[in-house]
Amino acid sequence: MNLVRPAALIACSSILIGCQPSPITPLATGGSASQCDASLAQTFVGEQASPELLDQARRKSRAATARIVRPGEVVTLEYNAQRLTLTTDESLKIQRISCG
């Protein structure tokens, strides 16, 4: 009778541990293990941002995703090592290129 309670606690703990989400890695999502490298895309600073240029910069930096951030735009600040960010001025001229 004294063994029933600890056995039940162990069983319940095992179930709860199995429900914990696993960390998402680039390999788990089908991506590559390499991270974004903004230094490879710095040649685009000063250029006019466009969807085509965004894709070129994304490929050149080896990023999985990319975005253009305009002044005053609300964006997530969640760090993503696979994301390239092109920060522009009001006229969409690229001012800064970074990863994260």
C-alpha positions as CSV (number, residue, x, y, z in Angstrom):
1,M,0.0,0.0,0.0
2,N,2.9,2.4,0.8
3,L,4.3,1.7,-2.7
4,V,1.2,2.8,-4.6
5,R,1.5,6.5,-3.9
6,P,5.2,6.8,-5.0
7,A,4.5,4.7,-8.1
8,A,1.5,6.9,-9.0
9,L,3.6,10.1,-8.5
10,I,6.3,8.7,-10.8
11,A,3.8,7.7,-13.4
12,C,2.2,11.2,-13.4
13,S,5.6,12.9,-13.5
14,S,6.6,10.8,-16.5
15,I,3.4,11.8,-18.4
16,L,4.0,15.5,-17.6
17,I,7.6,15.4,-18.7
18,G,6.5,13.8,-22.0
19,C,4.2,16.8,-22.6
20,Q,7.0,19.4,-22.4
21,P,7.7,21.0,-25.8
22,S,11.1,20.2,-27.3
23,P,13.3,23.2,-28.3
24,I,13.0,24.0,-32.0
25,T,16.3,23.9,-33.8
26,P,17.0,24.8,-37.4
27,L,17.6,21.1,-38.1
28,A,14.2,20.2,-36.6
29,T,12.5,22.7,-38.9
30,G,14.2,21.5,-42.0
31,G,16.7,24.4,-42.2
32,S,20.4,24.3,-42.0
33,A,22.5,24.5,-38.9
34,S,24.2,27.7,-40.1
35,Q,23.0,31.1,-38.8
36,C,22.3,34.4,-40.5
37,D,25.5,36.4,-41.2
38,A,24.6,40.0,-41.8
39,S,28.2,40.9,-42.7
40,L,27.7,39.1,-46.0
41,A,24.8,41.5,-47.0
42,Q,26.3,44.8,-46.0
43,T,26.7,45.8,-49.6
44,F,23.0,46.5,-49.7
45,V,23.2,49.4,-47.2
46,G,22.2,52.6,-48.9
47,E,20.1,50.7,-51.6
48,Q,16.3,51.1,-52.0
49,A,14.5,48.3,-50.2
50,S,12.2,46.1,-52.4
51,P,10.9,42.6,-52.2
52,E,13.5,41.5,-54.7
53,L,16.4,43.1,-52.8
54,L,15.1,41.6,-49.6
55,D,15.3,38.1,-51.1
56,Q,18.7,38.7,-52.5
57,A,20.0,39.9,-49.1
58,R,18.3,36.9,-47.4
59,R,20.0,34.5,-49.7
60,K,23.4,36.2,-49.5
61,S,23.3,36.3,-45.6
62,R,22.2,32.6,-45.5
63,A,19.1,33.7,-43.4
64,A,16.0,31.5,-43.3
65,T,13.7,34.5,-43.2
66,A,14.0,38.3,-43.7
67,R,12.0,41.4,-43.1
68,I,12.0,45.1,-43.8
69,V,11.5,47.4,-40.8
70,R,10.4,51.0,-41.5
71,P,10.6,53.8,-39.0
72,G,7.9,53.6,-36.3
73,E,6.8,50.1,-37.4
74,V,5.8,47.7,-34.6
75,V,7.8,44.5,-34.8
76,T,8.5,41.5,-32.6
77,L,11.8,41.8,-30.6
78,E,12.0,38.1,-30.2
79,Y,15.5,37.0,-31.2
80,N,15.7,34.7,-34.2
81,A,19.2,33.8,-35.3
82,Q,17.8,32.8,-38.7
83,R,16.1,36.2,-39.5
84,L,17.7,39.0,-41.4
85,T,16.4,42.5,-40.7
86,L,16.7,45.5,-43.1
87,T,16.1,48.7,-41.3
88,T,15.1,51.6,-43.5
89,D,14.4,55.3,-43.4
90,E,11.1,56.9,-44.4
91,S,12.0,56.6,-48.1
92,L,12.8,52.9,-47.8
93,K,16.6,53.5,-48.1
94,I,18.4,50.7,-46.2
95,Q,20.2,52.2,-43.1
96,R,21.1,49.1,-41.3
97,I,21.3,45.3,-41.8
98,S,21.3,42.9,-38.9
99,C,20.4,39.4,-37.9
100,G,18.1,38.4,-35.1
